[in-house]
Amino acid sequence: MTSRDFESSRVAFDRHLAHTSSEPIGIVVDRASGPWVFATDGTRYLDLISGIGVANIGHTHAEVVDTVARQNARHHHVMVYGEYVQEEQALYAAELAAVLPSGFDSIFFVNSGTEGIEGALKLARKATGRSGFVAFEGGYHGDTLGALSVGGIEKYRAPFEPLLQPVALLPFGDVNALDAINESVAAVVVEPVQGEAGVRVPRSDFLPALEKRCRHVGALLIADEVMTGFGRTGRLFAVQRWDVVPDIIVLAKALGGGYPLGALAASSSLLRAFTENPPLSHVTTFGGHPVSCAAGRASLRVILRDRLAERADEVGVRFRERLVDAFRDLSTVREVRGLGLLIGIEFEDATITRRFVERCREHGLLLGWTLAHDRIIRLCPPLNTPEEMLDEAAATMKGVLAQEL
Ligand code: PMP
């Protein structure tokens, strides 16, 4: 492309792309590779947010690129989901079933995390015959009306009321509050570690107590592993850290290896609810797109072969220590927390947080915000980012904070 083309893409972005914020980051992307994003002005950024938790094996991994090229040459979309046998889709389902907790032998592919949550909510109502949902304050599950209804961030809910009912929001991490889950509840939706709420890791007894309470009252437990799945928190799936076995696991982001893909995983007996009374009670045209499934399969192969979940666990501990060390004498940073390579940094002040993110970008580091808080940033680098780069990033952040912000 010529520089004029890039210029016109910037103009088109400003004029014609519908925006989600008044100050979009606006990096004009040339290409991305491994942990790097390259802009057309020649700037190279270390991507510490992985496109918000997508590029767990880094960007445009060679094995994904090759697999996608082969699938591109074979076929694209041929039929709505669930009718034809498409090799990449069927084999990916089998491979996911093999690595998910036992009993998760059936995968319903969709296009995104939000759509996975929608499917899970519908499945819970249909399978239990109950209508109620319980979710948690600070939780984020997507922006469609159903997913937003179980979202726990008030400012995003308020403009769109009335939402789906009945939904009860409980404090995240509070075992005593779980008694409110009763026999009217079809399902409880939970992020094992809350991402948008500012990377909140629950007390170790919370998720086991939640599982127990759900079993006791016959409510289904839906684990939203959209952000936490595929090694991010140091286990392939975060629920495995607490030996919790939910009824439905929702996946997306890293599931597609850089391509759009979501899924709900459950037992085949539970997912059968979509095939009867009436048949086709939940369908999707593009869900489980063969190219996305090919990319996802290649990505999962890399995660397993290179032991990236284990690596995230080990490297995450060291990176968090490095950050705590770097910020030790700085009163502007209140806390560094997280699990694996899902890390939150909480600041004292919103203006400093914003300037910190901008200044880091000027120094070639991409870090991200969280929806619920303007004082908390999130780091979720590719799980195979070399440790020296993470060390360097910690040093750069320290340098940025040492200057006037
Ligand atoms: N659940 C969680 C925990 C998420 O972090 C997100 C996206 N940030 C979603 C659901 C929605 O996923 P998607 O954007 O793929 O629809």
Boltz pocket constraint, residues with backbone or C-beta under 6 A from the ligand:
constraints:
  - pocket:
      binder: B
      contacts: [[A, 52], [A, 111], [A, 112], [A, 113], [A, 114], [A, 115], [A, 140], [A, 141], [A, 142], [A, 143], [A, 191], [A, 195], [A, 196], [A, 224], [A, 225], [A, 226], [A, 227], [A, 252], [A, 253], [A, 262]]
      max_distance: 6.0
